[in-house]
């Protein structure tokens, strides 16, 4: 039995939306093909201080969008800590950006109880996620070279062995 016309039009719109989302997800998973400039952003850190993408130029930077309620984010956090500890003395920086829907008290508790050694920021307005390509899926991670260009985007947990190889390659460049 055919659907009433208004339901059929809603069904078609939903299918178009899902098809578009599928394409966007495939493109996101493929990573960034080129080297686009990282957006100019100000990260407000848990201690109340702030830093900017401009202040971090000259370093290889990992910007990780995450949430305390994201199972994959929580799972990958020890590997992010290990990565930071391995490379931080060589000109590498990590900024973990909590999403705007994440309660600040939860973010602070998570960072303190796990003794996160890198910068943790709260994107309480959603402006940072918007500037970095309208990030909505977590974890989404960007690797930025010393010149401030996005080299790679990861949606989901990265292959950390491959990520480490890429970080080492970028750190070797001047």
C-alpha positions in Angstrom: 0.0 0.0 0.0 1.5 3.4 -1.0 2.3 6.0 1.6 0.3 9.2 1.8 2.0 11.9 -0.3 3.2 13.9 2.7 4.8 10.8 4.3 6.4 9.8 1.0 7.9 13.3 0.6 9.3 13.0 4.2 10.7 9.5 3.5 12.4 10.8 0.3 13.9 13.8 2.2 15.2 11.5 4.9 16.8 9.2 2.3 18.5 12.1 0.6 19.8 13.3 4.0 21.1 9.9 4.9 22.8 9.5 1.5 24.4 12.9 1.9 25.6 12.0 5.4 27.0 8.8 4.1 29.0 10.7 1.5 30.2 13.2 4.1 31.2 10.4 6.5 33.2 8.7 3.7 35.0 11.9 2.9 35.7 12.5 6.5 37.1 9.1 7.0 39.4 9.6 4.0 41.1 12.4 5.9 42.2 15.7 4.4 43.8 15.3 1.0 45.5 18.8 0.9 47.1 21.0 3.4 44.6 23.7 4.3 45.4 26.2 7.0 44.1 25.4 10.4 41.5 27.9 11.5 42.5 30.7 13.9 41.1 29.5 17.2 41.4 30.6 20.8 41.3 27.6 23.2 40.1 28.4 26.8 41.8 25.9 29.0 40.6 24.3 32.2 42.8 26.5 34.3 41.3 29.6 32.9 44.2 30.5 30.7 44.0 30.4 26.9 46.2 29.7 23.9 45.7 30.1 20.2 46.5 28.2 17.0 48.8 31.2 16.1 50.7 30.8 19.5 51.3 27.1 18.7 52.7 27.7 15.2 56.2 26.2 15.0 55.0 23.0 16.8 53.4 19.9 15.4 49.9 20.0 16.9 47.2 17.4 17.5 43.7 18.9 18.1 41.3 16.3 19.4 37.6 17.0 19.7 36.1 14.6 22.3 33.4 14.2 25.0 33.4 12.5 28.3 30.3 10.6 27.2 32.0 9.3 24.0 33.1 5.6 24.6 35.7 5.8 21.8 37.1 9.1 23.1 37.5 7.6 26.6 39.1 4.5 25.1 41.6 6.4 23.0 42.6 8.9 25.7 45.5 6.7 27.2 47.0 6.4 23.6 46.7 10.2 23.3 48.5 10.6 26.6 51.2 8.2 25.5 51.6 10.0 22.2 51.9 13.3 23.9 54.4 12.0 26.4 56.5 10.4 23.6 56.8 13.6 21.5 56.2 16.6 23.7 59.9 17.3 24.2 60.4 17.4 20.4 58.1 20.3 19.5 54.7 18.5 19.7 51.6 19.8 21.4 48.2 18.3 22.0 44.9 20.2 22.7 41.9 18.2 23.7 38.8 20.2 23.0 35.7 19.1 24.9 32.5 19.6 23.0 29.9 22.2 23.9 27.4 19.7 25.2 29.9 18.2 27.7 29.3 19.5 31.2 32.4 21.5 32.3 32.5 19.8 35.7 32.6 16.4 34.0 35.5 17.5 31.7 37.4 18.9 34.7 36.9 15.7 36.7 37.9 13.5 33.7 41.1 15.6 33.2 42.0 15.6 36.8 41.3 11.9 37.6 43.3 10.8 34.6 46.0 13.4 35.0 45.9 14.5 31.4 49.3 16.1 30.8 48.3 18.1 27.7 46.1 21.2 27.2 42.4 20.6 27.7 39.9 23.2 26.4 36.2 23.5 26.7 34.3 24.7 23.6 31.3 26.0 25.5 29.9 27.9 22.6 30.6 25.4 19.8 32.6 28.1 17.9 35.8 26.1 17.8 34.1 22.9 16.5 32.3 25.0 13.9 35.5 26.6 12.8 37.3 23.3 12.4 34.8 22.0 9.8 31.6 21.9 11.8 32.8 18.9 13.9 29.9 16.9 15.3 31.3 13.4 15.5 33.7 12.5 18.3 36.4 11.7 18.4 37.6 13.9 15.5 41.3 14.6 15.5 43.4 17.0 13.4 47.1 16.8 12.9 48.6 20.2 12.1 52.2 20.8 10.9 54.6 23.5 12.1 53.4 26.0 9.5 49.8 25.7 10.9 48.4 23.6 8.0 46.1 20.6 8.6 47.9 17.5 7.4 45.4 14.8 8.4 41.9 14.5 9.9 40.8 11.4 11.7 37.2 10.6 12.5 37.1 7.8 15.1 40.2 6.4 16.8 43.3 6.8 14.7 45.7 4.0 13.8 48.3 5.2 16.4 51.3 3.4 14.8 50.6 5.3 11.5 49.9 8.5 13.4 53.3 8.2 15.2 55.0 7.7 11.8 53.3 10.8 10.5 54.2 12.8 13.6 57.8 11.8 13.3 57.9 12.8 9.7 56.4 16.2 10.5 58.8 16.7 13.5 61.8 16.0 11.2 60.7 18.8 8.9 61.8 22.4 9.6 
